[in-house]
């Protein structure tokens, strides 16, 4: 087995949990999939996002430790 990255559990403003981590120049995000009654749908979705560079003047009041704002999470 090859360890690619660590993942941290996070919570959105509306209480949903997701996992995030760093993989090279990308952010890894894992979200629970809303299967909507479809048993053949996957249980989770794996997403990659380009890392953004943090500026020293950036307001971090709504930013998680992984540099994602709650508004950037798609639920």
PDB file of N, CA, C and O in Angstrom:
ATOM      1  N   UNK A   1       0.841  -1.165   0.000  1.00  0.00           N
ATOM      2  CA  UNK A   1       0.000   0.000   0.000  1.00  0.00           C
ATOM      3  C   UNK A   1       0.899   1.245   0.000  1.00  0.00           C
ATOM      4  O   UNK A   1       1.944   1.260   0.652  1.00  0.00           O
ATOM      5  N   UNK A   2       0.492   2.276  -0.727  1.00  0.00           N
ATOM      6  CA  UNK A   2       1.233   3.535  -0.814  1.00  0.00           C
ATOM      7  C   UNK A   2       0.426   4.631  -0.133  1.00  0.00           C
ATOM      8  O   UNK A   2      -0.730   4.866  -0.482  1.00  0.00           O
ATOM      9  N   UNK A   3       1.040   5.302   0.842  1.00  0.00           N
ATOM     10  CA  UNK A   3       0.379   6.404   1.543  1.00  0.00           C
ATOM     11  C   UNK A   3       0.544   7.678   0.710  1.00  0.00           C
ATOM     12  O   UNK A   3       1.668   8.142   0.522  1.00  0.00           O
ATOM     13  N   UNK A   4      -0.549   8.248   0.211  1.00  0.00           N
ATOM     14  CA  UNK A   4      -0.496   9.453  -0.617  1.00  0.00           C
ATOM     15  C   UNK A   4      -0.588  10.735   0.184  1.00  0.00           C
ATOM     16  O   UNK A   4       0.147  11.685  -0.087  1.00  0.00           O
ATOM     17  N   UNK A   5      -1.476  10.782   1.165  1.00  0.00           N
ATOM     18  CA  UNK A   5      -1.625  11.993   1.973  1.00  0.00           C
ATOM     19  C   UNK A   5      -2.485  11.693   3.185  1.00  0.00           C
ATOM     20  O   UNK A   5      -3.191  10.686   3.235  1.00  0.00           O
ATOM     21  N   UNK A   6      -2.412  12.578   4.151  1.00  0.00           N
ATOM     22  CA  UNK A   6      -3.287  12.506   5.305  1.00  0.00           C
ATOM     23  C   UNK A   6      -4.561  13.290   5.034  1.00  0.00           C
ATOM     24  O   UNK A   6      -4.565  14.217   4.224  1.00  0.00           O
ATOM     25  N   UNK A   7      -5.629  12.921   5.704  1.00  0.00           N
ATOM     26  CA  UNK A   7      -6.906  13.607   5.555  1.00  0.00           C
ATOM     27  C   UNK A   7      -7.396  14.056   6.927  1.00  0.00           C
ATOM     28  O   UNK A   7      -7.228  13.350   7.922  1.00  0.00           O
ATOM     29  N   UNK A   8      -7.996  15.228   6.965  1.00  0.00           N
ATOM     30  CA  UNK A   8      -8.547  15.781   8.190  1.00  0.00           C
ATOM     31  C   UNK A   8     -10.049  15.902   8.052  1.00  0.00           C
ATOM     32  O   UNK A   8     -10.553  16.286   6.997  1.00  0.00           O
ATOM     33  N   UNK A   9     -10.776  15.570   9.129  1.00  0.00           N
ATOM     34  CA  UNK A   9     -12.231  15.694   9.134  1.00  0.00           C
ATOM     35  C   UNK A   9     -12.578  17.151   9.402  1.00  0.00           C
ATOM     36  O   UNK A   9     -12.046  17.763  10.328  1.00  0.00           O
ATOM     37  N   UNK A  10     -13.465  17.699   8.594  1.00  0.00           N
ATOM     38  CA  UNK A  10     -13.937  19.075   8.720  1.00  0.00           C
ATOM     39  C   UNK A  10     -15.457  19.068   8.721  1.00  0.00           C
ATOM     40  O   UNK A  10     -16.083  18.070   8.362  1.00  0.00           O
ATOM     41  N   UNK A  11     -16.039  20.172   9.119  1.00  0.00           N
ATOM     42  CA  UNK A  11     -17.491  20.317   9.146  1.00  0.00           C
ATOM     43  C   UNK A  11     -17.881  21.622   8.477  1.00  0.00           C
ATOM     44  O   UNK A  11     -17.289  22.667   8.749  1.00  0.00           O
ATOM     45  N   UNK A  12     -18.885  21.565   7.595  1.00  0.00           N
ATOM     46  CA  UNK A  12     -19.381  22.767   6.942  1.00  0.00           C
ATOM     47  C   UNK A  12     -20.239  23.558   7.922  1.00  0.00           C
ATOM     48  O   UNK A  12     -20.553  23.074   9.009  1.00  0.00           O
ATOM     49  N   UNK A  13     -20.617  24.770   7.537  1.00  0.00           N
ATOM     50  CA  UNK A  13     -21.484  25.606   8.383  1.00  0.00           C
ATOM     51  C   UNK A  13     -22.812  24.924   8.685  1.00  0.00           C
ATOM     52  O   UNK A  13     -23.375  25.109   9.764  1.00  0.00           O
ATOM     53  N   UNK A  14     -23.321  24.125   7.725  1.00  0.00           N
ATOM     54  CA  UNK A  14     -24.603  23.456   7.961  1.00  0.00           C
ATOM     55  C   UNK A  14     -24.443  22.079   8.613  1.00  0.00           C
ATOM     56  O   UNK A  14     -25.404  21.313   8.672  1.00  0.00           O
ATOM     57  N   UNK A  15     -23.244  21.756   9.103  1.00  0.00           N
ATOM     58  CA  UNK A  15     -23.039  20.558   9.901  1.00  0.00           C
ATOM     59  C   UNK A  15     -22.645  19.297   9.160  1.00  0.00           C
ATOM     60  O   UNK A  15     -22.533  18.239   9.777  1.00  0.00           O
ATOM     61  N   UNK A  16     -22.432  19.374   7.868  1.00  0.00           N
ATOM     62  CA  UNK A  16     -22.033  18.188   7.106  1.00  0.00           C
ATOM     63  C   UNK A  16     -20.524  17.985   7.207  1.00  0.00           C
ATOM     64  O   UNK A  16     -19.754  18.944   7.166  1.00  0.00           O
ATOM     65  N   UNK A  17     -20.114  16.730   7.340  1.00  0.00           N
ATOM     66  CA  UNK A  17     -18.694  16.419   7.459  1.00  0.00           C
ATOM     67  C   UNK A  17     -18.093  16.108   6.099  1.00  0.00           C
ATOM     68  O   UNK A  17     -18.754  15.552   5.222  1.00  0.00           O
ATOM     69  N   UNK A  18     -16.826  16.477   5.939  1.00  0.00           N
ATOM     70  CA  UNK A  18     -16.054  16.130   4.757  1.00  0.00           C
ATOM     71  C   UNK A  18     -14.602  15.981   5.177  1.00  0.00           C
ATOM     72  O   UNK A  18     -14.231  16.384   6.279  1.00  0.00           O
ATOM     73  N   UNK A  19     -13.778  15.407   4.313  1.00  0.00           N
ATOM     74  CA  UNK A  19     -12.364  15.215   4.597  1.00  0.00           C
ATOM     75  C   UNK A  19     -11.544  16.017   3.600  1.00  0.00           C
ATOM     76  O   UNK A  19     -11.927  16.154   2.438  1.00  0.00           O
ATOM     77  N   UNK A  20     -10.411  16.548   4.061  1.00  0.00           N
ATOM     78  CA  UNK A  20      -9.537  17.300   3.158  1.00  0.00           C
ATOM     79  C   UNK A  20      -8.084  17.053   3.523  1.00  0.00           C
ATOM     80  O   UNK A  20      -7.753  16.726   4.662  1.00  0.00           O
ATOM     81  N   UNK A  21      -7.232  17.217   2.527  1.00  0.00           N
ATOM     82  CA  UNK A  21      -5.800  17.054   2.723  1.00  0.00           C
ATOM     83  C   UNK A  21      -5.041  17.644   1.552  1.00  0.00           C
ATOM     84  O   UNK A  21      -5.639  18.193   0.627  1.00  0.00           O
ATOM     85  N   UNK A  22      -3.720  17.530   1.595  1.00  0.00           N
ATOM     86  CA  UNK A  22      -2.851  18.055   0.543  1.00  0.00           C
ATOM     87  C   UNK A  22      -2.168  16.906  -0.181  1.00  0.00           C
ATOM     88  O   UNK A  22      -1.707  15.950   0.443  1.00  0.00           O
ATOM     89  N   UNK A  23      -2.107  17.008  -1.493  1.00  0.00           N
ATOM     90  CA  UNK A  23      -1.424  16.023  -2.323  1.00  0.00           C
ATOM     91  C   UNK A  23      -0.653  16.789  -3.385  1.00  0.00           C
ATOM     92  O   UNK A  23      -1.213  17.136  -4.424  1.00  0.00           O
ATOM     93  N   UNK A  24       0.625  17.058  -3.139  1.00  0.00           N
ATOM     94  CA  UNK A  24       1.425  17.860  -4.061  1.00  0.00           C
ATOM     95  C   UNK A  24       0.861  19.258  -4.176  1.00  0.00           C
ATOM     96  O   UNK A  24       0.701  19.949  -3.170  1.00  0.00           O
ATOM     97  N   UNK A  25       0.557  19.687  -5.400  1.00  0.00           N
ATOM     98  CA  UNK A  25      -0.008  21.013  -5.649  1.00  0.00           C
ATOM     99  C   UNK A  25      -1.532  21.008  -5.675  1.00  0.00           C
ATOM    100  O   UNK A  25      -2.150  21.951  -6.170  1.00  0.00           O
ATOM    101  N   UNK A  26      -2.138  19.954  -5.146  1.00  0.00           N
ATOM    102  CA  UNK A  26      -3.597  19.848  -5.172  1.00  0.00           C
ATOM    103  C   UNK A  26      -4.139  19.651  -3.765  1.00  0.00           C
ATOM    104  O   UNK A  26      -3.466  19.113  -2.886  1.00  0.00           O
ATOM    105  N   UNK A  27      -5.363  20.097  -3.578  1.00  0.00           N
ATOM    106  CA  UNK A  27      -6.134  19.807  -2.376  1.00  0.00           C
ATOM    107  C   UNK A  27      -7.014  18.612  -2.689  1.00  0.00           C
ATOM    108  O   UNK A  27      -7.608  18.536  -3.764  1.00  0.00           O
ATOM    109  N   UNK A  28      -7.097  17.688  -1.761  1.00  0.00           N
ATOM    110  CA  UNK A  28      -7.958  16.518  -1.884  1.00  0.00           C
ATOM    111  C   UNK A  28      -9.178  16.759  -1.004  1.00  0.00           C
ATOM    112  O   UNK A  28      -9.046  17.147   0.157  1.00  0.00           O
ATOM    113  N   UNK A  29     -10.352  16.530  -1.551  1.00  0.00           N
ATOM    114  CA  UNK A  29     -11.602  16.683  -0.804  1.00  0.00           C
ATOM    115  C   UNK A  29     -12.441  15.426  -1.002  1.00  0.00           C
ATOM    116  O   UNK A  29     -12.590  14.945  -2.125  1.00  0.00           O
ATOM    117  N   UNK A  30     -12.982  14.901   0.076  1.00  0.00           N
ATOM    118  CA  UNK A  30     -13.857  13.736  -0.014  1.00  0.00           C
ATOM    119  C   UNK A  30     -15.178  14.104   0.641  1.00  0.00           C
ATOM    120  O   UNK A  30     -15.223  14.511   1.802  1.00  0.00           O
ATOM    121  N   UNK A  31     -16.252  13.953  -0.128  1.00  0.00           N
ATOM    122  CA  UNK A  31     -17.593  14.299   0.320  1.00  0.00           C
ATOM    123  C   UNK A  31     -18.483  13.058   0.309  1.00  0.00           C
ATOM    124  O   UNK A  31     -18.338  12.193  -0.555  1.00  0.00           O
ATOM    125  N   UNK A  32     -19.394  12.975   1.262  1.00  0.00           N
ATOM    126  CA  UNK A  32     -20.408  11.927   1.230  1.00  0.00           C
ATOM    127  C   UNK A  32     -21.340  12.225   0.065  1.00  0.00           C
ATOM    128  O   UNK A  32     -21.754  13.367  -0.134  1.00  0.00           O
ATOM    129  N   UNK A  33     -21.665  11.195  -0.699  1.00  0.00           N
ATOM    130  CA  UNK A  33     -22.529  11.357  -1.856  1.00  0.00           C
ATOM    131  C   UNK A  33     -23.988  11.199  -1.444  1.00  0.00           C
ATOM    132  O   UNK A  33     -24.334  10.242  -0.751  1.00  0.00           O
ATOM    133  N   UNK A  34     -24.828  12.110  -1.854  1.00  0.00           N
ATOM    134  CA  UNK A  34     -26.263  11.986  -1.619  1.00  0.00           C
ATOM    135  C   UNK A  34     -26.800  11.017  -2.668  1.00  0.00           C
ATOM    136  O   UNK A  34     -27.009  11.387  -3.823  1.00  0.00           O
ATOM    137  N   UNK A  35     -27.013   9.801  -2.259  1.00  0.00           N
ATOM    138  CA  UNK A  35     -27.397   8.737  -3.194  1.00  0.00           C
ATOM    139  C   UNK A  35     -28.831   8.865  -3.695  1.00  0.00           C
ATOM    140  O   UNK A  35     -29.182   8.271  -4.715  1.00  0.00           O
ATOM    141  N   UNK A  36     -29.657   9.622  -3.000  1.00  0.00           N
ATOM    142  CA  UNK A  36     -31.051   9.872  -3.388  1.00  0.00           C
ATOM    143  C   UNK A  36     -31.791   8.582  -3.774  1.00  0.00           C
ATOM    144  O   UNK A  36     -32.495   8.534  -4.783  1.00  0.00           O
ATOM    145  N   UNK A  37     -31.615   7.536  -2.950  1.00  0.00           N
ATOM    146  CA  UNK A  37     -32.323   6.280  -3.193  1.00  0.00           C
ATOM    147  C   UNK A  37     -31.689   5.373  -4.223  1.00  0.00           C
ATOM    148  O   UNK A  37     -32.200   4.278  -4.458  1.00  0.00           O
ATOM    149  N   UNK A  38     -30.599   5.780  -4.845  1.00  0.00           N
ATOM    150  CA  UNK A  38     -29.941   4.961  -5.861  1.00  0.00           C
ATOM    151  C   UNK A  38     -28.844   4.123  -5.200  1.00  0.00           C
ATOM    152  O   UNK A  38     -27.761   4.632  -4.911  1.00  0.00           O
ATOM    153  N   UNK A  39     -29.124   2.846  -4.963  1.00  0.00           N
ATOM    154  CA  UNK A  39     -28.165   1.965  -4.297  1.00  0.00           C
ATOM    155  C   UNK A  39     -26.901   1.731  -5.114  1.00  0.00           C
ATOM    156  O   UNK A  39     -25.883   1.314  -4.561  1.00  0.00           O
ATOM    157  N   UNK A  40     -26.943   1.990  -6.418  1.00  0.00           N
ATOM    158  CA  UNK A  40     -25.766   1.784  -7.271  1.00  0.00           C
ATOM    159  C   UNK A  40     -24.858   3.012  -7.314  1.00  0.00           C
ATOM    160  O   UNK A  40     -23.760   2.944  -7.865  1.00  0.00           O
ATOM    161  N   UNK A  41     -25.296   4.125  -6.745  1.00  0.00           N
ATOM    162  CA  UNK A  41     -24.484   5.343  -6.713  1.00  0.00           C
ATOM    163  C   UNK A  41     -23.347   5.158  -5.708  1.00  0.00           C
ATOM    164  O   UNK A  41     -23.506   4.441  -4.720  1.00  0.00           O
ATOM    165  N   UNK A  42     -22.205   5.798  -5.951  1.00  0.00           N
ATOM    166  CA  UNK A  42     -21.091   5.672  -5.003  1.00  0.00           C
ATOM    167  C   UNK A  42     -21.423   6.313  -3.656  1.00  0.00           C
ATOM    168  O   UNK A  42     -22.258   7.213  -3.569  1.00  0.00           O
ATOM    169  N   UNK A  43     -20.760   5.835  -2.620  1.00  0.00           N
ATOM    170  CA  UNK A  43     -20.986   6.366  -1.273  1.00  0.00           C
ATOM    171  C   UNK A  43     -20.276   7.693  -1.044  1.00  0.00           C
ATOM    172  O   UNK A  43     -20.745   8.522  -0.264  1.00  0.00           O
ATOM    173  N   UNK A  44     -19.141   7.901  -1.726  1.00  0.00           N
ATOM    174  CA  UNK A  44     -18.338   9.110  -1.548  1.00  0.00           C
ATOM    175  C   UNK A  44     -17.923   9.664  -2.905  1.00  0.00           C
ATOM    176  O   UNK A  44     -17.915   8.948  -3.906  1.00  0.00           O
ATOM    177  N   UNK A  45     -17.573  10.971  -2.925  1.00  0.00           N
ATOM    178  CA  UNK A  45     -17.025  11.627  -4.110  1.00  0.00           C
ATOM    179  C   UNK A  45     -15.645  12.158  -3.749  1.00  0.00           C
ATOM    180  O   UNK A  45     -15.481  12.800  -2.711  1.00  0.00           O
ATOM    181  N   UNK A  46     -14.656  11.899  -4.589  1.00  0.00           N
ATOM    182  CA  UNK A  46     -13.296  12.395  -4.413  1.00  0.00           C
ATOM    183  C   UNK A  46     -13.083  13.537  -5.385  1.00  0.00           C
ATOM    184  O   UNK A  46     -13.269  13.372  -6.590  1.00  0.00           O
ATOM    185  N   UNK A  47     -12.690  14.710  -4.865  1.00  0.00           N
ATOM    186  CA  UNK A  47     -12.483  15.892  -5.692  1.00  0.00           C
ATOM    187  C   UNK A  47     -11.068  16.409  -5.481  1.00  0.00           C
ATOM    188  O   UNK A  47     -10.509  16.278  -4.392  1.00  0.00           O
ATOM    189  N   UNK A  48     -10.494  16.994  -6.518  1.00  0.00           N
ATOM    190  CA  UNK A  48      -9.200  17.659  -6.433  1.00  0.00           C
ATOM    191  C   UNK A  48      -9.397  19.126  -6.775  1.00  0.00           C
ATOM    192  O   UNK A  48     -10.136  19.466  -7.699  1.00  0.00           O
ATOM    193  N   UNK A  49      -8.735  19.985  -6.030  1.00  0.00           N
ATOM    194  CA  UNK A  49      -8.780  21.421  -6.291  1.00  0.00           C
ATOM    195  C   UNK A  49      -7.353  21.945  -6.275  1.00  0.00           C
ATOM    196  O   UNK A  49      -6.514  21.469  -5.511  1.00  0.00           O
ATOM    197  N   UNK A  50      -7.085  22.926  -7.121  1.00  0.00           N
ATOM    198  CA  UNK A  50      -5.767  23.542  -7.134  1.00  0.00           C
ATOM    199  C   UNK A  50      -5.560  24.308  -5.836  1.00  0.00           C
ATOM    200  O   UNK A  50      -6.453  25.016  -5.372  1.00  0.00           O
ATOM    201  N   UNK A  51      -4.372  24.159  -5.256  1.00  0.00           N
ATOM    202  CA  UNK A  51      -4.057  24.912  -4.039  1.00  0.00           C
ATOM    203  C   UNK A  51      -4.002  26.392  -4.363  1.00  0.00           C
ATOM    204  O   UNK A  51      -3.536  26.787  -5.431  1.00  0.00           O
ATOM    205  N   UNK A  52      -4.472  27.195  -3.452  1.00  0.00           N
ATOM    206  CA  UNK A  52      -4.348  28.643  -3.605  1.00  0.00           C
ATOM    207  C   UNK A  52      -3.274  29.126  -2.646  1.00  0.00           C
ATOM    208  O   UNK A  52      -3.135  28.605  -1.540  1.00  0.00           O
ATOM    209  N   UNK A  53      -2.517  30.126  -3.080  1.00  0.00           N
ATOM    210  CA  UNK A  53      -1.479  30.675  -2.223  1.00  0.00           C
ATOM    211  C   UNK A  53      -2.105  31.651  -1.255  1.00  0.00           C
ATOM    212  O   UNK A  53      -2.909  32.498  -1.645  1.00  0.00           O
ATOM    213  N   UNK A  54      -1.737  31.533   0.007  1.00  0.00           N
ATOM    214  CA  UNK A  54      -2.262  32.386   1.051  1.00  0.00           C
ATOM    215  C   UNK A  54      -1.441  33.661   1.123  1.00  0.00           C
ATOM    216  O   UNK A  54      -0.219  33.608   1.260  1.00  0.00           O
ATOM    217  N   UNK A  55      -2.103  34.806   1.031  1.00  0.00           N
ATOM    218  CA  UNK A  55      -1.390  36.069   1.180  1.00  0.00           C
ATOM    219  C   UNK A  55      -1.324  36.435   2.654  1.00  0.00           C
ATOM    220  O   UNK A  55      -2.139  35.965   3.448  1.00  0.00           O
ATOM    221  N   UNK A  56      -0.375  37.259   3.020  1.00  0.00           N
ATOM    222  CA  UNK A  56      -0.210  37.642   4.425  1.00  0.00           C
ATOM    223  C   UNK A  56      -1.310  38.584   4.885  1.00  0.00           C
ATOM    224  O   UNK A  56      -1.520  38.742   6.087  1.00  0.00           O
ATOM    225  N   UNK A  57      -2.022  39.219   3.947  1.00  0.00           N
ATOM    226  CA  UNK A  57      -3.091  40.151   4.322  1.00  0.00           C
ATOM    227  C   UNK A  57      -4.469  39.525   4.198  1.00  0.00           C
ATOM    228  O   UNK A  57      -5.474  40.208   4.393  1.00  0.00           O
ATOM    229  N   UNK A  58      -4.535  38.240   3.876  1.00  0.00           N
ATOM    230  CA  UNK A  58      -5.817  37.574   3.678  1.00  0.00           C
ATOM    231  C   UNK A  58      -6.598  37.517   4.982  1.00  0.00           C
ATOM    232  O   UNK A  58      -6.044  37.221   6.040  1.00  0.00           O
ATOM    233  N   UNK A  59      -7.881  37.801   4.892  1.00  0.00           N
ATOM    234  CA  UNK A  59      -8.761  37.691   6.046  1.00  0.00           C
ATOM    235  C   UNK A  59      -9.108  36.223   6.219  1.00  0.00           C
ATOM    236  O   UNK A  59      -9.729  35.636   5.333  1.00  0.00           O
ATOM    237  N   UNK A  60      -8.727  35.619   7.326  1.00  0.00           N
ATOM    238  CA  UNK A  60      -8.936  34.193   7.529  1.00  0.00           C
ATOM    239  C   UNK A  60     -10.088  33.883   8.471  1.00  0.00           C
ATOM    240  O   UNK A  60     -10.176  32.760   8.968  1.00  0.00           O
ATOM    241  N   UNK A  61     -10.964  34.825   8.732  1.00  0.00           N
ATOM    242  CA  UNK A  61     -12.043  34.581   9.688  1.00  0.00           C
ATOM    243  C   UNK A  61     -13.005  33.505   9.214  1.00  0.00           C
ATOM    244  O   UNK A  61     -13.566  32.800  10.052  1.00  0.00           O
ATOM    245  N   UNK A  62     -13.227  33.341   7.903  1.00  0.00           N
ATOM    246  CA  UNK A  62     -14.123  32.309   7.391  1.00  0.00           C
ATOM    247  C   UNK A  62     -13.357  31.215   6.657  1.00  0.00           C
ATOM    248  O   UNK A  62     -13.929  30.528   5.810  1.00  0.00           O
ATOM    249  N   UNK A  63     -12.093  31.042   6.962  1.00  0.00           N
ATOM    250  CA  UNK A  63     -11.274  30.085   6.245  1.00  0.00           C
ATOM    251  C   UNK A  63     -10.905  28.930   7.163  1.00  0.00           C
ATOM    252  O   UNK A  63     -10.504  29.149   8.306  1.00  0.00           O
ATOM    253  N   UNK A  64     -11.039  27.689   6.667  1.00  0.00           N
ATOM    254  CA  UNK A  64     -10.642  26.530   7.450  1.00  0.00           C
ATOM    255  C   UNK A  64      -9.143  26.397   7.402  1.00  0.00           C
ATOM    256  O   UNK A  64      -8.478  27.108   6.649  1.00  0.00           O
ATOM    257  N   UNK A  65      -8.597  25.490   8.200  1.00  0.00           N
ATOM    258  CA  UNK A  65      -7.146  25.297   8.230  1.00  0.00           C
ATOM    259  C   UNK A  65      -6.602  24.810   6.899  1.00  0.00           C
ATOM    260  O   UNK A  65      -5.392  24.877   6.678  1.00  0.00           O
ATOM    261  N   UNK A  66      -7.450  24.321   6.005  1.00  0.00           N
ATOM    262  CA  UNK A  66      -7.012  23.829   4.705  1.00  0.00           C
ATOM    263  C   UNK A  66      -7.224  24.839   3.595  1.00  0.00           C
ATOM    264  O   UNK A  66      -7.198  24.476   2.419  1.00  0.00           O
ATOM    265  N   UNK A  67      -7.434  26.109   3.947  1.00  0.00           N
ATOM    266  CA  UNK A  67      -7.547  27.213   2.994  1.00  0.00           C
ATOM    267  C   UNK A  67      -8.778  27.118   2.102  1.00  0.00           C
ATOM    268  O   UNK A  67      -8.741  27.585   0.964  1.00  0.00           O
ATOM    269  N   UNK A  68      -9.871  26.524   2.591  1.00  0.00           N
ATOM    270  CA  UNK A  68     -11.132  26.516   1.879  1.00  0.00           C
ATOM    271  C   UNK A  68     -12.132  27.294   2.694  1.00  0.00           C
ATOM    272  O   UNK A  68     -12.282  27.054   3.892  1.00  0.00           O
ATOM    273  N   UNK A  69     -12.821  28.229   2.059  1.00  0.00           N
ATOM    274  CA  UNK A  69     -13.866  28.933   2.770  1.00  0.00           C
ATOM    275  C   UNK A  69     -15.099  28.065   2.782  1.00  0.00           C
ATOM    276  O   UNK A  69     -15.279  27.223   1.902  1.00  0.00           O
ATOM    277  N   UNK A  70     -15.945  28.261   3.764  1.00  0.00           N
ATOM    278  CA  UNK A  70     -17.179  27.492   3.831  1.00  0.00           C
ATOM    279  C   UNK A  70     -18.041  27.721   2.595  1.00  0.00           C
ATOM    280  O   UNK A  70     -18.795  26.837   2.187  1.00  0.00           O
ATOM    281  N   UNK A  71     -17.930  28.917   1.995  1.00  0.00           N
ATOM    282  CA  UNK A  71     -18.708  29.216   0.791  1.00  0.00           C
ATOM    283  C   UNK A  71     -18.225  28.434  -0.424  1.00  0.00           C
ATOM    284  O   UNK A  71     -18.984  28.284  -1.381  1.00  0.00           O
ATOM    285  N   UNK A  72     -16.976  27.924  -0.422  1.00  0.00           N
ATOM    286  CA  UNK A  72     -16.457  27.195  -1.575  1.00  0.00           C
ATOM    287  C   UNK A  72     -16.842  25.720  -1.544  1.00  0.00           C
ATOM    288  O   UNK A  72     -16.605  25.004  -2.516  1.00  0.00           O
ATOM    289  N   UNK A  73     -17.430  25.254  -0.450  1.00  0.00           N
ATOM    290  CA  UNK A  73     -17.837  23.867  -0.334  1.00  0.00           C
ATOM    291  C   UNK A  73     -19.208  23.720  -0.980  1.00  0.00           C
ATOM    292  O   UNK A  73     -20.125  24.478  -0.665  1.00  0.00           O
ATOM    293  N   UNK A  74     -19.359  22.737  -1.896  1.00  0.00           N
ATOM    294  CA  UNK A  74     -20.554  22.687  -2.736  1.00  0.00           C
ATOM    295  C   UNK A  74     -21.806  22.133  -2.070  1.00  0.00           C
ATOM    296  O   UNK A  74     -22.592  21.468  -2.744  1.00  0.00           O
ATOM    297  N   UNK A  75     -22.029  22.369  -0.790  1.00  0.00           N
ATOM    298  CA  UNK A  75     -23.293  22.015  -0.143  1.00  0.00           C
ATOM    299  C   UNK A  75     -23.471  22.785   1.112  1.00  0.00           C
ATOM    300  O   UNK A  75     -24.480  22.621   1.798  1.00  0.00           O
TER     301      UNK A  75
END
